[in-house]
Amino acid sequence: MRNSDEEARKIADALESNDIVAEVIKFAAWWESSLDLYLAIEFSGPKRIDDFIELVAPCMSLAQKIDVLKNMKLHKPMKSHSNIVESLSRVRRIRNKLAHAHRVSDSEIKKIQSDRKLTKFILGYPESFKKERNMLNNSFSHLWRSWEARWKKQRAKAT
């Protein structure tokens, strides 16, 4: 058996594991919620967070939210920004494959294999999930600190 065939079998087995399926769906939901909160503060400010989360965020797909974040013009390019976009896009792809099919097809497995980071994420469970979680925590923290700095500057200018 070729290495890629063996890897495809391992990916398929992993994606049929209830532990991984549940963890991917939970992981995606947690980080989508974090993204909702970040977009709420960016677009509606501190006083209207609840309105954004209750009225706007539910009307958007995760792909749309990621797209908004990806296309946001930040005051300076940040690695944390691109890290979040890349990571959440990868998680969204695998979540969708798991949530919308009883079994992941062979052609989908090949697509997953072509994305080495996604393959490592799946086959490295649970350590890869912990590593990704830590990276996302750090990246979101960096975005929050950046937002707070901009907000403080704006408030100082307003007074």
KASULHU-V84703 format. One record per backbone hydrogen bond with DSSP energy under -0.5 kcal/mol. CO is the residue of the C=O (numbers start at 1). NH is the residue of the N-H. E is the energy in kcal/mol with one decimal. If there is no record, write none. Layout:
{{CO	NH	E} {CO	NH	E}}
This chain:
{{2	6	-2.3} {3	7	-2.7} {4	8	-2.4} {5	9	-2.1} {6	10	-2.2} {7	11	-2.6} {8	12	-2.6} {9	13	-2.7} {10	14	-2.5} {11	15	-2.7} {12	16	-0.6} {13	16	-0.9} {14	17	-1.4} {17	21	-2.6} {18	22	-2.6} {19	23	-2.3} {20	24	-3.0} {21	25	-2.2} {22	26	-2.5} {23	27	-3.0} {24	28	-2.7} {25	29	-2.1} {26	30	-2.6} {27	31	-2.2} {28	32	-2.2} {29	33	-2.0} {30	34	-1.7} {31	35	-2.2} {32	36	-2.7} {33	37	-2.1} {34	38	-2.2} {35	39	-2.9} {36	40	-2.5} {37	41	-2.1} {38	42	-2.2} {39	43	-2.7} {40	44	-2.4} {40	45	-0.6} {41	45	-0.9} {45	48	-1.3} {46	49	-0.6} {48	52	-2.0} {49	53	-2.7} {50	54	-2.6} {51	55	-3.0} {51	56	-0.7} {52	56	-1.8} {52	57	-2.7} {56	59	-1.6} {57	60	-1.7} {61	65	-2.2} {62	66	-2.6} {63	67	-2.3} {64	68	-2.4} {65	69	-2.4} {66	70	-3.0} {67	71	-2.2} {68	72	-0.8} {69	72	-0.9} {72	74	-0.9} {78	82	-1.5} {79	83	-2.7} {80	84	-2.2} {81	85	-2.0} {82	86	-2.6} {83	87	-2.7} {84	88	-2.9} {85	89	-1.9} {86	90	-1.9} {87	91	-2.7} {88	92	-2.6} {89	93	-2.1} {90	94	-2.0} {91	95	-2.7} {92	96	-2.7} {93	97	-1.9} {94	98	-2.1} {95	99	-2.8} {96	100	-1.7} {105	109	-2.2} {106	110	-2.1} {107	111	-1.7} {108	112	-2.5} {109	113	-2.7} {110	114	-1.5} {111	115	-0.6} {112	115	-1.4} {114	116	-0.9} {115	119	-2.5} {116	120	-2.5} {117	121	-2.2} {118	122	-2.3} {119	123	-2.9} {120	124	-1.8} {122	125	-1.2} {124	127	-0.7} {124	128	-1.9} {126	130	-1.8} {127	131	-2.5} {128	132	-2.3} {129	133	-2.5} {130	134	-2.4} {131	135	-2.3} {132	136	-2.6} {133	137	-2.6} {134	138	-2.5} {135	139	-2.7} {136	140	-3.0} {137	141	-2.3} {138	142	-2.1} {139	143	-2.2} {140	144	-2.8} {141	145	-2.6} {142	146	-2.1} {143	147	-2.6} {144	148	-2.9} {145	149	-2.2} {146	150	-2.2} {147	151	-2.7} {148	152	-2.6} {149	153	-2.0} {150	154	-2.4} {151	155	-2.5} {152	156	-2.3} {153	157	-2.2} {154	158	-1.7} {155	159	-1.0}}
